[in-house]
Amino acid sequence: MIGGSGGWPMASEIMKIAELREMSDEQLELTHKEAAEMLFKLRIQAQTERLDTPSELRKQRRLIARVKTIQGERARTAQVAV
């Protein structure tokens, strides 16, 4: 399948990864904190009331995973350079 579910990533996801890779370490950390806060708020909202867009939970989790992956790559690269 090509597209959003189970196959190759969609063009918008690839662009998002490219955008994240262009960010500085500080920007990545800020993006991570914002996404974590949003995920927390969405989880609270999911428990107390009905979510308008349940898919937003998955989007935030994946954004956090992308940021952590890039941060890990940079840490390993810096470690090898030393």
MDAnalysis code that builds the backbone (N, CA, C; Angstrom):
import MDAnalysis as mda
import numpy as np

u = mda.Universe.empty(246, n_residues=82, atom_resindex=np.repeat(np.arange(82), 3), trajectory=True)
u.add_TopologyAttr("name", ["N", "CA", "C"] * 82)
u.add_TopologyAttr("resid", np.arange(1, 83))
u.add_TopologyAttr("resname", ["MET", "ILE", "GLY", "GLY", "SER", "GLY", "GLY", "TRP", "PRO", "MET", "ALA", "SER", "GLU", "ILE", "MET", "LYS", "ILE", "ALA", "GLU", "LEU", "ARG", "GLU", "MET", "SER", "ASP", "GLU", "GLN", "LEU", "GLU", "LEU", "THR", "HIS", "LYS", "GLU", "ALA", "ALA", "GLU", "MET", "LEU", "PHE", "LYS", "LEU", "ARG", "ILE", "GLN", "ALA", "GLN", "THR", "GLU", "ARG", "LEU", "ASP", "THR", "PRO", "SER", "GLU", "LEU", "ARG", "LYS", "GLN", "ARG", "ARG", "LEU", "ILE", "ALA", "ARG", "VAL", "LYS", "THR", "ILE", "GLN", "GLY", "GLU", "ARG", "ALA", "ARG", "THR", "ALA", "GLN", "VAL", "ALA", "VAL"])
u.atoms.positions = np.array([
    [0.827, -1.179, 0.000],
    [0.000, 0.000, 0.000],
    [0.874, 1.244, 0.000],
    [0.555, 2.143, -0.839],
    [1.260, 3.414, -0.836],
    [0.316, 4.445, -0.261],
    [0.789, 5.195, 0.693],
    [-0.059, 6.181, 1.331],
    [0.097, 6.125, 2.828],
    [-0.908, 6.585, 3.528],
    [-0.825, 6.756, 4.959],
    [-0.769, 5.496, 5.785],
    [-1.459, 4.436, 5.402],
    [-1.578, 3.303, 6.325],
    [-0.752, 2.113, 5.884],
    [0.268, 1.803, 6.661],
    [0.992, 0.566, 6.496],
    [1.985, 0.484, 5.359],
    [2.079, 1.449, 4.497],
    [2.987, 1.371, 3.366],
    [4.059, 2.426, 3.446],
    [4.396, 2.924, 2.310],
    [5.389, 3.996, 2.245],
    [4.819, 5.252, 2.856],
    [5.682, 6.077, 3.450],
    [5.173, 7.313, 4.047],
    [4.678, 8.280, 2.977],
    [3.691, 9.067, 3.354],
    [3.150, 10.051, 2.429],
    [4.139, 11.198, 2.272],
    [3.989, 11.962, 1.198],
    [4.907, 13.059, 0.907],
    [4.944, 14.077, 2.043],
    [3.813, 14.341, 2.668],
    [3.784, 15.322, 3.752],
    [4.600, 14.836, 4.954],
    [4.620, 13.520, 5.207],
    [5.407, 12.984, 6.305],
    [6.896, 13.093, 6.006],
    [7.271, 12.818, 4.769],
    [8.678, 12.927, 4.386],
    [9.129, 14.376, 4.507],
    [8.296, 15.301, 4.087],
    [8.630, 16.713, 4.189],
    [8.784, 17.101, 5.657],
    [7.945, 16.567, 6.506],
    [8.027, 16.898, 7.925],
    [9.351, 16.411, 8.512],
    [9.792, 15.239, 8.121],
    [11.068, 14.725, 8.597],
    [12.197, 15.631, 8.124],
    [12.134, 16.057, 6.875],
    [13.158, 16.958, 6.341],
    [13.165, 18.276, 7.107],
    [11.975, 18.778, 7.420],
    [11.884, 20.025, 8.189],
    [12.489, 19.844, 9.578],
    [12.218, 18.708, 10.195],
    [12.765, 18.450, 11.530],
    [14.282, 18.341, 11.490],
    [14.818, 17.714, 10.469],
    [16.271, 17.561, 10.357],
    [16.974, 18.908, 10.183],
    [16.272, 19.890, 9.624],
    [16.855, 21.217, 9.424],
    [16.856, 22.049, 10.705],
    [16.090, 21.635, 11.705],
    [15.987, 22.399, 12.957],
    [17.252, 22.253, 13.800],
    [17.490, 23.269, 14.615],
    [18.604, 23.201, 15.554],
    [18.203, 22.303, 16.725],
    [19.167, 21.969, 17.567],
    [18.887, 21.130, 18.735],
    [17.877, 21.790, 19.665],
    [17.987, 23.112, 19.832],
    [17.068, 23.832, 20.698],
    [15.657, 23.806, 20.132],
    [15.538, 23.989, 18.819],
    [14.222, 23.949, 18.185],
    [13.604, 22.559, 18.305],
    [14.425, 21.523, 18.149],
    [13.922, 20.158, 18.293],
    [13.416, 19.920, 19.711],
    [14.157, 20.392, 20.695],
    [13.748, 20.218, 22.090],
    [12.431, 20.939, 22.361],
    [12.290, 22.142, 21.821],
    [11.052, 22.901, 21.993],
    [9.886, 22.179, 21.312],
    [10.116, 21.655, 20.116],
    [9.087, 20.907, 19.399],
    [8.675, 19.675, 20.200],
    [9.655, 19.002, 20.788],
    [9.369, 17.825, 21.607],
    [8.504, 18.191, 22.808],
    [8.853, 19.272, 23.494],
    [8.098, 19.694, 24.673],
    [6.664, 20.075, 24.300],
    [6.507, 20.808, 23.197],
    [5.175, 21.220, 22.758],
    [4.321, 20.010, 22.384],
    [4.920, 19.059, 21.676],
    [4.180, 17.861, 21.269],
    [3.803, 17.022, 22.483],
    [4.695, 16.942, 23.462],
    [4.407, 16.175, 24.679],
    [3.267, 16.828, 25.476],
    [3.275, 18.155, 25.540],
    [2.199, 18.864, 26.229],
    [0.867, 18.649, 25.514],
    [0.896, 18.730, 24.188],
    [-0.319, 18.535, 23.409],
    [-0.842, 17.104, 23.575],
    [0.050, 16.137, 23.579],
    [-0.346, 14.743, 23.766],
    [-0.984, 14.554, 25.144],
    [-0.397, 15.171, 26.155],
    [-0.954, 15.092, 27.510],
    [-2.374, 15.660, 27.541],
    [-2.545, 16.839, 26.949],
    [-3.865, 17.479, 26.925],
    [-4.876, 16.622, 26.166],
    [-4.433, 16.029, 25.058],
    [-5.333, 15.178, 24.282],
    [-5.726, 13.925, 25.051],
    [-4.788, 13.355, 25.793],
    [-5.099, 12.170, 26.599],
    [-6.099, 12.502, 27.699],
    [-5.923, 13.655, 28.332],
    [-6.869, 14.087, 29.365],
    [-8.246, 14.288, 28.736],
    [-8.263, 14.964, 27.588],
    [-9.523, 15.218, 26.896],
    [-10.185, 13.909, 26.476],
    [-9.395, 12.941, 26.049],
    [-9.938, 11.653, 25.629],
    [-10.602, 10.933, 26.798],
    [-10.094, 11.128, 28.000],
    [-10.664, 10.472, 29.170],
    [-11.904, 11.196, 29.694],
    [-11.956, 12.503, 29.504],
    [-13.052, 13.264, 30.087],
    [-14.189, 13.543, 29.109],
    [-13.882, 13.564, 27.827],
    [-14.903, 13.850, 26.821],
    [-14.489, 13.238, 25.490],
    [-15.309, 13.402, 24.528],
    [-15.047, 12.837, 23.209],
    [-14.086, 13.741, 22.423],
    [-13.081, 13.138, 21.785],
    [-12.133, 13.910, 20.991],
    [-12.737, 14.279, 19.640],
    [-12.442, 15.490, 19.178],
    [-12.894, 15.897, 17.849],
    [-12.141, 15.119, 16.777],
    [-10.829, 14.968, 16.984],
    [-10.001, 14.238, 16.020],
    [-9.130, 13.226, 16.761],
    [-9.608, 12.007, 16.898],
    [-8.829, 10.989, 17.605],
    [-7.477, 10.700, 16.945],
    [-7.381, 10.942, 15.656],
    [-6.120, 10.688, 14.956],
    [-5.010, 11.630, 15.410],
    [-5.368, 12.706, 16.080],
    [-4.366, 13.658, 16.566],
    [-3.457, 13.024, 17.609],
    [-3.974, 12.074, 18.382],
    [-3.145, 11.352, 19.350],
    [-1.990, 10.650, 18.636],
    [-2.301, 9.934, 17.573],
    [-1.278, 9.215, 16.811],
    [-0.281, 10.182, 16.182],
    [-0.781, 11.291, 15.642],
    [0.102, 12.271, 15.009],
    [1.116, 12.826, 16.010],
    [0.646, 13.141, 17.215],
    [1.543, 13.695, 18.229],
    [2.566, 12.653, 18.683],
    [2.119, 11.400, 18.865],
    [3.048, 10.334, 19.264],
    [4.122, 10.138, 18.197],
    [3.727, 10.165, 16.955],
    [4.695, 9.976, 15.871],
    [5.647, 11.155, 15.748],
    [5.148, 12.366, 15.981],
    [6.016, 13.540, 15.953],
    [7.072, 13.430, 17.054],
    [6.643, 13.022, 18.246],
    [7.595, 12.840, 19.349],
    [8.632, 11.787, 18.984],
    [8.194, 10.701, 18.380],
    [9.123, 9.636, 17.979],
    [10.118, 10.129, 16.940],
    [9.648, 10.924, 15.980],
    [10.554, 11.468, 14.958],
    [11.609, 12.367, 15.595],
    [11.166, 13.241, 16.500],
    [12.100, 14.164, 17.156],
    [13.130, 13.379, 17.957],
    [12.678, 12.375, 18.720],
    [13.607, 11.576, 19.513],
    [14.584, 10.809, 18.630],
    [14.115, 10.331, 17.485],
    [14.990, 9.622, 16.557],
    [16.089, 10.543, 16.046],
    [15.724, 11.738, 15.648],
    [16.712, 12.701, 15.144],
    [17.685, 13.093, 16.248],
    [17.183, 13.307, 17.458],
    [18.062, 13.647, 18.576],
    [19.040, 12.503, 18.854],
    [18.566, 11.280, 18.789],
    [19.436, 10.121, 18.993],
    [20.491, 9.991, 17.920],
    [20.100, 10.243, 16.670],
    [21.054, 10.200, 15.565],
    [22.158, 11.232, 15.780],
    [21.749, 12.429, 16.180],
    [22.733, 13.497, 16.403],
    [23.648, 13.159, 17.561],
    [23.101, 12.571, 18.613],
    [23.919, 12.189, 19.771],
    [24.944, 11.117, 19.379],
    [24.504, 10.132, 18.607],
    [25.434, 9.080, 18.174],
    [26.496, 9.629, 17.242],
    [26.107, 10.552, 16.363],
    [27.077, 11.166, 15.453],
    [28.111, 11.957, 16.237],
    [27.670, 12.696, 17.239],
    [28.583, 13.493, 18.063],
    [29.501, 12.574, 18.877],
    [28.968, 11.456, 19.319],
    [29.746, 10.517, 20.104],
    [30.842, 9.873, 19.264],
    [30.535, 9.549, 18.020],
    [31.518, 8.934, 17.119],
    [32.590, 9.950, 16.733],
    [32.195, 11.214, 16.599],
    [33.150, 12.258, 16.209],
    [34.182, 12.526, 17.292],
    [33.855, 12.205, 18.536],
    [34.776, 12.481, 19.655],
    [35.775, 11.415, 19.790],
])
